[in-house]
């Protein structure tokens, strides 16, 4: 039996080759969606694809030989990691948000007062 680290390298090498081949075949469509019919961001699109793969696993596709759903799922998770690293979550300035909320409430109250 192969040593653990050799197994890890072998599996990750297969995933690497698959991702590079699919990127050549389809372009960078997962991380740079065309957006003709769907307006989902790259991240949202990847999450939809991951959900689809998880549903296939739940519905028993691991018992079928029709596709390698595990490699696809790992690939989409890698792409999600790349997307997340490329576009870190914006930080929110909660003070600005609170001030805007207060301003909106004030304007709403002024409008109500004018209507009376």
N, C-alpha and C positions, 0 to 999 in steps of 0.2 A: 504494500500500500504506500502511496506517495506521501511524502511529508506534508503537513498542513500548509506551510507557506508555499510549497510548490503547487498545491491544489488551488490556493487563492490566486496566485499569479496566473495559472492556466485559465481559470474562470474569468478573471478580470481582463486577460488578454483577448479572450473570445468576445467579451462585451465591447472592448475597445475596437476590435476589428469590425464588429457589427455596426457600431455607431458611426465609424468613419465611412464604411461602405454605404450605409443609408444616407449619410450626409452628402456623399458624392452623387447618389442616385436621385435624391429628392431635394437637394439644396439644403439650406439651413432653415427649412420651413418650420421646424418645431420652435426654434428660438427667434425666428423672424417671419411670423405668419403673414401670408399674402393679404388676408383680410377682405377678400372679395365678397364672400357670403357671410362669414362670421367676423364679428368685431371683438372677439375675445383677445385678451392680451396673451402673450406667450405663456406666462405662468398659468393663467386660467385654462388655456388650451391643453397644457401638459397635465393639469389636474384632472381634466375631463378624460384624457387618454388613460391616466393612471386608474381612475374610477372604472373605466371600461375593462381594463385588464383584471382588476380585482373582482369585478362581477363575473368575468369569464372563469376565473379560478373558483369562485364561490359556486358557479353553476356546473362545475365538474370538468372544465376543459383540460385539467392536468391529466385526466384519464384518457384523453384523446390524443392522437398523433397529428392533428390538423395544423398546429402551430406551436412555436416555442414561446408560450405566454410568459414564462418566468424571465427569459432573456429580454423580452420586450419590456416587461415591468421594470427590471433592473435598469435597462437603457433609459426609460422615461424618468426614473428616479435620478439617474446621473444627469440627464438634461435639466431636470428641475433644480438640482444642486448647482449646476452651471448658471442657470438663470438667476437663482437666488443670490449667488456670489457676484454676478454681474450687476444686478439691480437691488442693492440692499434696501431693506424696508426703510422708508422715510421716517424720520423722527417727527413727532408732532409737537408743536409749540402750544401746550395746553392753555397758557395764558392768553395767547392770541385767539384761540378758539372760544374761550370763555368770554372775552371781550366782544367778539362777534355775536355770540349768542345773546349777550346782554343788550347789544345794539339792536338786534332783531326784535327782541321782546319790547324794547322801548318804542321802536317804530310801529310795531303792531298795536301797542297801547295808544299811541298817538292817532293811528287810523281809527281805532274804535271810538276814541274820544270825539273825533271829527264827525263820526257818523251819528252821534247822539244829538 
